[in-house]
Amino acid sequence: YTSKDSVDAAFKNANERISKDITVLEFHKIIAPLVALSREDHTDIYLPKDIQNTINKDGNIRFLPLTVVFLGEKLYCFKNASNTTEKIENLEIETINGETPTEITAKIASLFASDGYIKTVKFSDLKGFNFARYYFYYNGWIENFQIKFKEIPEIVQIESLPISKINENLKNNKSLKSDDQPLEFKLVDSETA
């Protein structure tokens, strides 16, 4: 999928960017796009387990506290794990810190492989908390997110949170719990379900 000349140039560029004084996250940001050049969705690179554990447990490391889903190239808030009381679940996100979801995805999707040049796989791979995780891997810690939702005229400011607080908020968020019965599939007649 990727020509040898392109791979050689990418490796040369990465080699020039690597110095002795870079963090594991900075190194990951340089190396992950090289793995993504394989254009093979089953080929990935992960942070070392100890770094993943630190990210998950360190209260000073903070993320965008939303789970999201792409429908086409439109991004929607699926679950709100932030401290805001604004009702934002199921709303379309137009911008985050001035960038559209498509612009953000073009950047952060360089950190993981997908099959060929299929853009929809990149959007699909960023569902749930993956969008927030890769946003952090690419941009580092950001204190606040200025989010423009299509259905809300003003920008909503959302404070970044550590994983522990995000999980606590998800557990305690009453709007995420439902007493509704699950949908049931029935055949009404031979032509209607």
C-alpha positions, -999 to 999 in steps of 0.1 A, spaced: 0 0 0 29 24 7 58 27 -18 93 19 -7 104 55 -14 77 69 8 86 44 36 123 53 33 115 90 34 93 86 65 119 66 83 146 92 75 124 120 87 116 101 120 152 94 126 160 131 123 133 139 148 145 115 175 168 129 201 181 116 234 158 139 254 123 129 244 96 113 264 79 80 257 48 98 244 70 120 221 88 88 208 54 71 203 41 101 183 72 98 160 71 60 156 34 52 154 29 69 120 57 46 107 37 15 118 6 31 103 23 32 69 18 -6 67 -19 3 61 -27 -30 78 -54 -27 105 -40 -57 124 -6 -41 128 -4 -17 157 20 -2 182 11 3 218 27 22 246 46 1 272 23 -14 299 39 6 327 32 39 307 -4 27 300 -8 20 338 6 54 347 -17 71 323 -47 52 336 -39 58 373 -21 92 375 -45 118 387 -25 145 370 -29 130 335 -62 143 321 -84 136 291 -114 149 272 -142 133 294 -165 123 267 -171 91 248 -180 97 212 -192 81 180 -188 91 144 -217 88 121 -201 93 87 -177 121 94 -199 138 120 -189 134 156 -215 130 184 -211 129 221 -223 95 232 -217 97 270 -208 128 291 -184 120 318 -175 156 325 -184 178 354 -207 200 333 -244 198 339 -251 207 303 -272 181 284 -248 172 256 -254 134 251 -263 126 215 -254 161 203 -232 168 173 -198 182 180 -188 209 154 -155 219 169 -131 211 197 -107 240 206 -114 255 172 -108 224 151 -134 203 133 -136 166 141 -124 158 106 -93 180 111 -86 164 145 -90 129 130 -66 137 102 -39 144 128 -46 117 155 -53 89 130 -17 90 120 -10 72 153 -27 39 143 -30 18 112 -61 10 92 -67 -11 61 -55 6 30 -68 41 25 -103 35 39 -111 67 58 -142 52 74 -121 27 94 -102 56 110 -135 72 121 -148 39 134 -116 31 153 -120 64 173 -154 55 188 -159 54 225 -130 67 246 -104 61 218 -110 96 205 -101 111 238 -71 88 243 -56 95 209 -63 132 213 -42 131 244 -14 110 228 -12 136 200 -17 168 219 -7 160 254 -25 173 284 -50 201 278 -67 218 308 -100 228 291 -118 220 260 -139 246 242 -166 225 224 -191 238 199 -222 216 197 -244 221 167 -276 223 189 -262 247 215 -255 283 203 -227 290 228 -194 272 232 -194 247 261 -162 247 282 -153 212 295 -125 206 320 -102 177 313 -103 149 339 -82 120 350 -94 85 341 -105 78 377 -129 108 378 -142 100 343 -151 65 354 -167 78 385 -188 103 366 -198 76 341 -209 54 370 -228 82 387 -244 99 357 -281 94 361 -289 104 325 -269 74 313 -290 50 332 -323 39 318 -353 20 332 -365 15 296 -370 -21 285 -347 -33 258 -361 -34 223 -377 -66 212 -376 -81 177 -409 -96 166 -422 -109 133 -456 -92 129 -463 -110 97 -443 -126 68 -434 -91 55 -430 -70 86 -406 -72 115 
